[in-house]
Amino acid sequence: MEKDAEFVKKWPTLGKAIESGIESHDGREAQLLAYILSHNPTHPLDVLSTIDEFSLREDFLISVGPNKADILRDLVMQEKPKMLIELGGYLGYSAVLFADAMVKAHGGDAGLKIYSLELDPICAAIARQIAQIAGLDHIIEVVEGTAASSVSNLVKEKKITNVDFLFLDHVEDLYEQDFKVVEALGMLRKGAVVVADNVIRPGAPEYREFIRGDVKKEQKLGSKRFNLARGF
């Protein structure tokens, strides 16, 4: 409760979300798009700051937020992935963040690709528009459908083979199940980075236990795994 109060103090719109019990899929997503269009951002970081401003002043959004954005940006700059898959794209905030960091890390956009998987068709449509506004739609491809079916189709279509970076940010209860699908498809390259959001708070206990028991396989594959708590 003390931690919630701290978050609410920093992010006032979160208080409204906690009180109502509604954090998304109530029309705020379309309102965000209208807000972005009215502010006419001209580059990726401007798009991200506009989204953060909406979430802070207008209505809370379940995007990763500026604090975790810094952590993720630094990780991308360090690891320099060329192929990135995110399970749970929502409105495209993290996809824009990743794409911008990847371009900067490589000094250009040649050979870079992000597949952002999103179940909700309205959110997927908005995410495509936001990627276009950010000028990164040639890198970001939003794929509509469940995470498991989408990754299976992408592998079947031979669009993905060696994934450098996997970001789990959809439904915490599905993290373990969908990660096992990814593993079974053999789409992660050796040394791939795997990042799971909201694992500690609000929590994905099954995935945490699975990862703890999977240390030998992690060492064999050479993958690097990171868990993020909730934060803004």
C-alpha positions in Angstrom: 0.0 0.0 0.0 2.9 2.4 0.8 4.4 1.6 -2.6 1.1 2.3 -4.3 0.9 5.7 -2.5 4.4 6.5 -3.7 3.4 5.6 -7.3 0.2 7.7 -7.1 2.1 10.7 -5.8 4.4 10.5 -8.8 1.7 9.5 -11.3 -1.7 11.1 -10.2 -3.7 9.4 -12.9 -2.8 6.0 -11.4 -4.9 6.9 -8.4 -8.0 7.1 -10.6 -7.1 3.8 -12.2 -6.7 2.1 -8.9 -9.9 3.5 -7.5 -12.0 2.5 -10.6 -10.2 -0.8 -11.1 -9.9 0.0 -14.8 -6.5 0.6 -16.4 -7.2 0.1 -20.1 -9.5 -0.7 -22.9 -12.2 1.8 -22.0 -11.6 4.4 -24.8 -8.5 6.0 -23.4 -6.5 4.4 -26.2 -8.4 6.3 -28.9 -8.1 9.5 -26.8 -4.3 9.0 -26.7 -4.2 8.8 -30.5 -6.2 12.0 -30.8 -3.9 13.7 -28.2 -0.8 12.7 -30.2 -2.2 14.0 -33.4 -3.1 17.3 -31.8 0.4 17.7 -30.5 2.1 16.7 -33.8 5.3 15.1 -32.5 8.1 15.1 -35.0 10.5 12.3 -33.9 10.4 9.1 -31.9 11.5 10.6 -28.5 8.9 13.3 -29.0 6.2 10.7 -29.6 7.2 8.8 -26.4 7.3 12.0 -24.3 3.8 12.9 -25.6 2.5 9.5 -24.6 4.1 9.9 -21.1 2.5 13.4 -20.8 -0.9 12.0 -21.6 -0.5 9.2 -19.1 0.6 11.7 -16.4 -1.9 14.4 -17.0 -4.9 12.9 -18.8 -5.4 9.2 -18.2 -3.2 6.4 -17.0 -1.7 4.1 -19.6 -0.2 0.6 -19.0 2.8 1.4 -21.2 6.3 0.8 -19.7 6.7 4.4 -18.8 9.8 6.7 -18.7 11.7 5.1 -15.9 11.7 1.6 -17.3 12.1 3.1 -20.8 15.6 4.3 -19.7 16.5 0.8 -18.5 15.3 -0.8 -21.7 16.9 1.7 -23.9 20.3 1.2 -22.2 19.9 -2.6 -22.6 19.2 -2.3 -26.3 22.1 0.1 -26.8 24.3 -2.4 -25.0 23.1 -5.6 -26.7 22.5 -4.1 -30.2 19.7 -6.5 -31.3 18.7 -6.6 -35.0 15.6 -8.8 -34.6 13.3 -8.1 -31.6 9.9 -9.7 -30.7 7.6 -8.3 -28.1 4.6 -10.3 -26.8 2.1 -7.6 -25.9 2.6 -4.5 -27.9 -0.4 -2.5 -26.5 -0.2 1.0 -28.2 3.3 0.8 -29.6 5.2 2.7 -26.9 7.8 0.0 -26.3 8.1 -0.8 -30.0 8.9 2.8 -30.8 11.3 2.9 -27.9 13.1 -0.3 -29.1 13.2 0.7 -32.7 14.6 4.2 -32.0 17.3 2.6 -29.7 18.2 -0.1 -32.3 18.7 2.5 -35.0 20.9 4.5 -32.8 22.9 1.5 -31.6 23.6 0.4 -35.2 24.0 3.8 -36.7 21.2 3.1 -39.2 18.1 1.0 -39.9 19.5 -1.6 -42.3 18.4 -5.1 -41.4 16.5 -4.1 -38.3 13.0 -5.6 -37.5 10.6 -5.6 -34.7 7.5 -7.8 -34.5 5.0 -6.4 -32.0 2.3 -8.9 -31.1 -1.0 -7.5 -29.9 -4.3 -9.4 -29.3 -6.7 -6.4 -29.3 -7.5 -5.2 -32.8 -8.2 -1.6 -31.7 -4.9 -1.3 -29.9 -3.1 -3.0 -32.8 -4.5 -0.4 -35.2 -3.5 2.5 -33.0 0.0 1.0 -32.5 0.4 0.9 -36.3 -0.5 4.6 -36.6 1.8 5.6 -33.7 4.7 3.7 -35.4 4.0 5.6 -38.6 3.9 8.9 -36.8 7.2 8.1 -35.2 8.6 7.3 -38.7 9.5 3.8 -37.7 6.8 1.7 -39.4 9.4 0.3 -41.8 11.0 -1.4 -38.8 7.9 -2.1 -36.7 5.4 -4.6 -37.8 2.3 -5.0 -35.6 0.9 -8.5 -35.7 -2.7 -9.0 -34.5 -3.6 -12.2 -32.6 -2.6 -14.3 -29.6 1.1 -14.4 -28.9 1.4 -18.2 -29.3 -0.4 -18.3 -32.7 1.4 -15.2 -33.9 4.9 -16.5 -33.2 4.0 -19.9 -34.7 2.8 -18.2 -37.9 5.8 -16.0 -38.1 8.1 -19.0 -37.9 6.0 -20.9 -40.4 6.2 -18.0 -42.8 10.0 -17.9 -42.3 9.9 -14.3 -41.2 11.8 -15.0 -38.0 14.6 -17.4 -37.3 17.2 -15.9 -35.0 15.6 -13.6 -32.5 18.1 -11.4 -30.6 15.7 -9.9 -28.0 12.4 -11.1 -26.6 10.2 -8.8 -24.5 7.3 -10.3 -22.5 4.7 -7.7 -21.6 1.3 -9.2 -22.3 -0.6 -11.3 -19.7 1.6 -12.3 -16.8 -0.2 -15.6 -16.4 0.8 -16.5 -20.0 4.5 -15.7 -19.7 5.6 -19.3 -18.9 3.2 -20.9 -21.4 4.2 -18.5 -24.3 7.9 -18.6 -23.5 7.8 -22.4 -23.8 6.2 -21.9 -27.2 9.0 -19.6 -28.2 11.6 -22.1 -27.0 9.9 -25.0 -28.7 10.0 -23.2 -32.0 13.8 -22.7 -31.7 13.5 -19.0 -32.6 15.9 -17.6 -30.0 19.5 -17.3 -31.1 22.3 -18.3 -28.7 23.0 -15.4 -26.4 19.5 -13.8 -26.9 18.2 -11.4 -24.3 14.9 -12.2 -22.7 13.2 -9.4 -20.7 9.9 -10.0 -18.8 8.0 -6.9 -17.4 5.9 -6.8 -14.2 7.3 -10.2 -13.1 7.9 -9.1 -9.5 5.0 -6.6 -9.2 2.2 -7.2 -9.9 3.8 -10.6 -10.4 4.2 -13.7 -12.6 5.0 -16.3 -10.0 4.8 -19.3 -12.3 7.2 -17.7 -14.8 9.6 -16.8 -11.9 9.7 -20.4 -10.7 10.1 -21.7 -14.2 13.1 -19.4 -14.8 14.7 -20.3 -11.5 14.4 -24.0 -12.5 15.7 -23.4 -16.0 19.2 -22.2 -15.1 21.0 -25.1 -16.8 19.1 -24.6 -20.0 19.8 -20.8 -19.8 23.5 -21.5 -19.5 23.4 -24.0 -22.4 21.7 -21.5 -24.7 23.7 -18.6 -23.4 20.6 -16.5 -23.0 20.4 -13.4 -20.8 17.2 -13.0 -18.8 16.0 -9.9 -17.0 12.9 -9.4 -14.9 11.3 -5.9 -14.3 9.0 -4.9 -11.5 6.1 -2.5 -12.0 7.1 1.1 -12.1 6.8 4.3 -14.2 
